[in-house]
Amino acid sequence: MRVTFLLPHLALALDLYEEASFTLSGSEKQMQDALARHPDLIEPGLTVLDRELLIDSGGIDLYARDVDGRYVVVELKRGRATQDAVSQLGRYVATVQKLGVGAVRGILAAPSITAPALKELRARGLEFREMGAWPDAPAPAALPSLFD
C-alpha cells in the first residue's frame, strides 16, 4: 500500500527540551483571523483596516488605527518573538512612515519575547503585547477525502 498526502498542512520533527512548557495551538493564520475579529485583545479601541497588506518591505499582518487616529502596524508571531521579528516590524513601520501618513506605531504580538528582542524593541520605540491565547478561529473547511 502506498499513501500519498495530497494537501499536507504541517510536517514537524521536534526534540522537546522543556516538555512542560511546550504549547502548540493553531497557526499564525488562525491567530491573525482571531485577532482581526477581536483587535481589542491587542489594544482597546483598535480598528483593523487591512490584513496581509503588501508593502515594499513585506506583508503587514494587521494594519490598524488606534483610538487616537494613529496608524498601527501589528506583527504577529505564534512562538517566542526574537530580534528578527523586531527588525521585521521596524522595517514595516519605517516603510509606512515614508508614505507620509503621520504617526505610525508598531506592535509585536506574540506569546513571549526574548530579553534581547525586548531591549531592541524598546530602543526602537516599538511595543510588545503578550498574546498567549486568542479566541477560536472558525474551523477550516473539510479536506477532500480519497474515499468520497
TORVEX-873199 format. One record per residue (C-alpha): z, y, x; residue in three letters; residue number from 0. Coordinates in Angstrom, 3 decimals, decimal comma, padded with zeros to 6 digits. Example, Ala and Ser with C-alpha at 12.3 -4.5 7.8 and 13.67 -1.06 7.14 Angstrom:
@zz:007,800	yy:-004,500	xx:012,300	residu:ALA	num:0
@zz:007,140	yy:-001,060	xx:013,670	residu:SER	num:1
//
This chain:
@zz:000,000	yy:000,000	xx:000,000	residu:MET	num:0
@zz:-000,828	yy:003,484	xx:001,246	residu:ARG	num:1
@zz:000,959	yy:006,549	xx:-000,130	residu:VAL	num:2
@zz:-000,690	yy:009,966	xx:000,125	residu:THR	num:3
@zz:001,101	yy:013,177	xx:-000,766	residu:PHE	num:4
@zz:-001,354	yy:015,493	xx:-002,498	residu:LEU	num:5
@zz:000,774	yy:018,635	xx:-002,585	residu:LEU	num:6
@zz:003,714	yy:018,395	xx:-000,177	residu:PRO	num:7
@zz:006,153	yy:021,256	xx:-000,668	residu:HIS	num:8
@zz:008,571	yy:020,678	xx:002,156	residu:LEU	num:9
@zz:008,981	yy:018,410	xx:005,144	residu:ALA	num:10
@zz:012,024	yy:018,770	xx:007,387	residu:LEU	num:11
@zz:013,661	yy:016,938	xx:010,243	residu:ALA	num:12
@zz:017,163	yy:018,210	xx:010,873	residu:LEU	num:13
@zz:020,058	yy:017,482	xx:013,187	residu:ASP	num:14
@zz:023,134	yy:018,901	xx:011,498	residu:LEU	num:15
@zz:025,828	yy:020,042	xx:013,884	residu:TYR	num:16
@zz:028,122	yy:021,581	xx:011,285	residu:GLU	num:17
@zz:027,568	yy:019,380	xx:008,270	residu:GLU	num:18
@zz:030,316	yy:021,015	xx:006,228	residu:ALA	num:19
@zz:028,651	yy:024,431	xx:006,362	residu:SER	num:20
@zz:025,078	yy:023,307	xx:005,649	residu:PHE	num:21
@zz:023,667	yy:024,570	xx:002,352	residu:THR	num:22
@zz:020,065	yy:024,350	xx:001,212	residu:LEU	num:23
@zz:019,354	yy:025,804	xx:-002,182	residu:SER	num:24
@zz:015,949	yy:026,937	xx:-003,255	residu:GLY	num:25
@zz:013,083	yy:028,507	xx:-001,398	residu:SER	num:26
@zz:012,597	yy:032,097	xx:-000,283	residu:GLU	num:27
@zz:010,080	yy:032,421	xx:-003,145	residu:LYS	num:28
@zz:012,739	yy:031,324	xx:-005,649	residu:GLN	num:29
@zz:015,168	yy:033,788	xx:-004,075	residu:MET	num:30
@zz:012,560	yy:036,532	xx:-004,421	residu:GLN	num:31
@zz:011,847	yy:035,616	xx:-008,066	residu:ASP	num:32
@zz:015,540	yy:035,645	xx:-008,970	residu:ALA	num:33
@zz:016,330	yy:038,919	xx:-007,185	residu:LEU	num:34
@zz:013,221	yy:040,608	xx:-008,597	residu:ALA	num:35
@zz:014,567	yy:039,772	xx:-012,069	residu:ARG	num:36
@zz:018,137	yy:040,814	xx:-011,131	residu:HIS	num:37
@zz:017,870	yy:043,562	xx:-008,474	residu:PRO	num:38
@zz:021,349	yy:044,765	xx:-009,431	residu:ASP	num:39
@zz:022,649	yy:041,834	xx:-007,346	residu:LEU	num:40
@zz:021,303	yy:043,664	xx:-004,297	residu:ILE	num:41
@zz:022,443	yy:047,080	xx:-005,464	residu:GLU	num:42
@zz:023,393	yy:048,507	xx:-008,870	residu:PRO	num:43
@zz:020,586	yy:050,649	xx:-010,298	residu:GLY	num:44
@zz:017,889	yy:049,247	xx:-008,005	residu:LEU	num:45
@zz:014,455	yy:049,013	xx:-009,679	residu:THR	num:46
@zz:011,805	yy:046,692	xx:-008,234	residu:VAL	num:47
@zz:008,388	yy:048,343	xx:-008,078	residu:LEU	num:48
@zz:006,422	yy:045,579	xx:-006,354	residu:ASP	num:49
@zz:006,735	yy:042,148	xx:-004,740	residu:ARG	num:50
@zz:004,921	yy:040,908	xx:-001,639	residu:GLU	num:51
@zz:003,493	yy:044,398	xx:-001,147	residu:LEU	num:52
@zz:000,942	yy:044,154	xx:001,666	residu:LEU	num:53
@zz:001,088	yy:046,921	xx:004,262	residu:ILE	num:54
@zz:-000,311	yy:047,238	xx:007,795	residu:ASP	num:55
@zz:002,722	yy:045,574	xx:009,369	residu:SER	num:56
@zz:003,068	yy:042,654	xx:006,916	residu:GLY	num:57
@zz:004,256	yy:041,873	xx:003,393	residu:GLY	num:58
@zz:007,318	yy:043,547	xx:001,907	residu:ILE	num:59
@zz:009,337	yy:041,015	xx:-000,093	residu:ASP	num:60
@zz:010,670	yy:043,574	xx:-002,588	residu:LEU	num:61
@zz:009,621	yy:047,215	xx:-002,753	residu:TYR	num:62
@zz:012,065	yy:049,152	xx:-004,897	residu:ALA	num:63
@zz:013,574	yy:052,508	xx:-005,794	residu:ARG	num:64
@zz:017,307	yy:053,282	xx:-005,830	residu:ASP	num:65
@zz:019,261	yy:055,379	xx:-008,342	residu:VAL	num:66
@zz:018,663	yy:058,491	xx:-006,206	residu:ASP	num:67
@zz:014,869	yy:058,017	xx:-006,288	residu:GLY	num:68
@zz:014,575	yy:056,858	xx:-002,673	residu:ARG	num:69
@zz:012,208	yy:054,031	xx:-001,833	residu:TYR	num:70
@zz:013,845	yy:050,810	xx:-000,642	residu:VAL	num:71
@zz:012,239	yy:048,056	xx:001,417	residu:VAL	num:72
@zz:014,060	yy:044,750	xx:000,926	residu:VAL	num:73
@zz:013,512	yy:041,874	xx:003,359	residu:GLU	num:74
@zz:014,810	yy:038,507	xx:002,158	residu:LEU	num:75
@zz:015,942	yy:035,631	xx:004,345	residu:LYS	num:76
@zz:017,180	yy:032,394	xx:002,832	residu:ARG	num:77
@zz:019,004	yy:031,459	xx:006,030	residu:GLY	num:78
@zz:021,043	yy:033,342	xx:008,599	residu:ARG	num:79
@zz:019,314	yy:036,631	xx:009,488	residu:ALA	num:80
@zz:018,559	yy:037,240	xx:013,164	residu:THR	num:81
@zz:017,311	yy:040,127	xx:015,272	residu:GLN	num:82
@zz:013,751	yy:039,058	xx:014,432	residu:ASP	num:83
@zz:014,463	yy:039,808	xx:010,766	residu:ALA	num:84
@zz:015,916	yy:043,212	xx:011,704	residu:VAL	num:85
@zz:012,800	yy:044,028	xx:013,745	residu:SER	num:86
@zz:010,580	yy:042,927	xx:010,862	residu:GLN	num:87
@zz:012,485	yy:045,138	xx:008,402	residu:LEU	num:88
@zz:012,365	yy:048,054	xx:010,859	residu:GLY	num:89
@zz:008,563	yy:047,751	xx:011,125	residu:ARG	num:90
@zz:008,189	yy:047,714	xx:007,350	residu:TYR	num:91
@zz:010,409	yy:050,767	xx:006,870	residu:VAL	num:92
@zz:008,565	yy:052,684	xx:009,618	residu:ALA	num:93
@zz:005,188	yy:051,853	xx:008,048	residu:THR	num:94
@zz:006,274	yy:053,048	xx:004,603	residu:VAL	num:95
@zz:007,794	yy:056,231	xx:006,105	residu:GLN	num:96
@zz:004,408	yy:057,021	xx:007,710	residu:LYS	num:97
@zz:002,930	yy:057,191	xx:004,201	residu:LEU	num:98
@zz:004,964	yy:060,364	xx:003,617	residu:GLY	num:99
@zz:006,858	yy:059,114	xx:000,562	residu:VAL	num:100
@zz:010,119	yy:060,743	xx:001,618	residu:GLY	num:101
@zz:013,344	yy:058,949	xx:002,397	residu:ALA	num:102
@zz:012,975	yy:055,180	xx:002,804	residu:VAL	num:103
@zz:015,901	yy:052,792	xx:003,057	residu:ARG	num:104
@zz:015,796	yy:049,263	xx:004,455	residu:GLY	num:105
@zz:017,951	yy:046,406	xx:003,186	residu:ILE	num:106
@zz:018,126	yy:042,954	xx:004,735	residu:LEU	num:107
@zz:019,383	yy:040,435	xx:002,153	residu:ALA	num:108
@zz:020,493	yy:037,017	xx:003,413	residu:ALA	num:109
@zz:023,392	yy:034,558	xx:003,159	residu:PRO	num:110
@zz:024,659	yy:035,680	xx:006,585	residu:SER	num:111
@zz:023,654	yy:037,577	xx:009,707	residu:ILE	num:112
@zz:024,251	yy:037,077	xx:013,426	residu:THR	num:113
@zz:026,522	yy:039,555	xx:015,211	residu:ALA	num:114
@zz:023,721	yy:040,900	xx:017,473	residu:PRO	num:115
@zz:021,455	yy:041,338	xx:014,435	residu:ALA	num:116
@zz:024,152	yy:043,242	xx:012,530	residu:LEU	num:117
@zz:024,730	yy:045,507	xx:015,522	residu:LYS	num:118
@zz:020,988	yy:046,257	xx:015,786	residu:GLU	num:119
@zz:020,709	yy:046,736	xx:012,013	residu:LEU	num:120
@zz:023,444	yy:049,371	xx:012,034	residu:ARG	num:121
@zz:021,969	yy:051,091	xx:015,112	residu:ALA	num:122
@zz:018,666	yy:051,453	xx:013,232	residu:ARG	num:123
@zz:020,369	yy:052,858	xx:010,122	residu:GLY	num:124
@zz:019,423	yy:049,817	xx:008,039	residu:LEU	num:125
@zz:021,655	yy:047,920	xx:005,617	residu:GLU	num:126
@zz:022,766	yy:044,319	xx:005,046	residu:PHE	num:127
@zz:023,544	yy:042,639	xx:001,727	residu:ARG	num:128
@zz:025,083	yy:039,191	xx:001,672	residu:GLU	num:129
@zz:023,203	yy:037,017	xx:-000,796	residu:MET	num:130
@zz:024,993	yy:033,676	xx:-000,857	residu:GLY	num:131
@zz:023,831	yy:032,724	xx:-004,335	residu:ALA	num:132
@zz:021,370	yy:034,037	xx:-006,844	residu:TRP	num:133
@zz:020,569	yy:033,269	xx:-010,491	residu:PRO	num:134
@zz:018,464	yy:030,201	xx:-011,099	residu:ASP	num:135
@zz:014,739	yy:030,833	xx:-010,996	residu:ALA	num:136
@zz:012,632	yy:029,135	xx:-013,646	residu:PRO	num:137
@zz:011,769	yy:025,548	xx:-012,789	residu:ALA	num:138
@zz:008,411	yy:025,147	xx:-011,083	residu:PRO	num:139
@zz:005,579	yy:023,675	xx:-013,130	residu:ALA	num:140
@zz:005,469	yy:019,892	xx:-013,043	residu:ALA	num:141
@zz:003,333	yy:018,475	xx:-010,263	residu:LEU	num:142
@zz:000,362	yy:016,331	xx:-011,253	residu:PRO	num:143
@zz:001,043	yy:012,634	xx:-011,198	residu:SER	num:144
@zz:-001,237	yy:009,963	xx:-009,830	residu:LEU	num:145
@zz:-000,438	yy:007,919	xx:-012,936	residu:PHE	num:146
@zz:-001,328	yy:010,451	xx:-015,654	residu:ASP	num:147
//
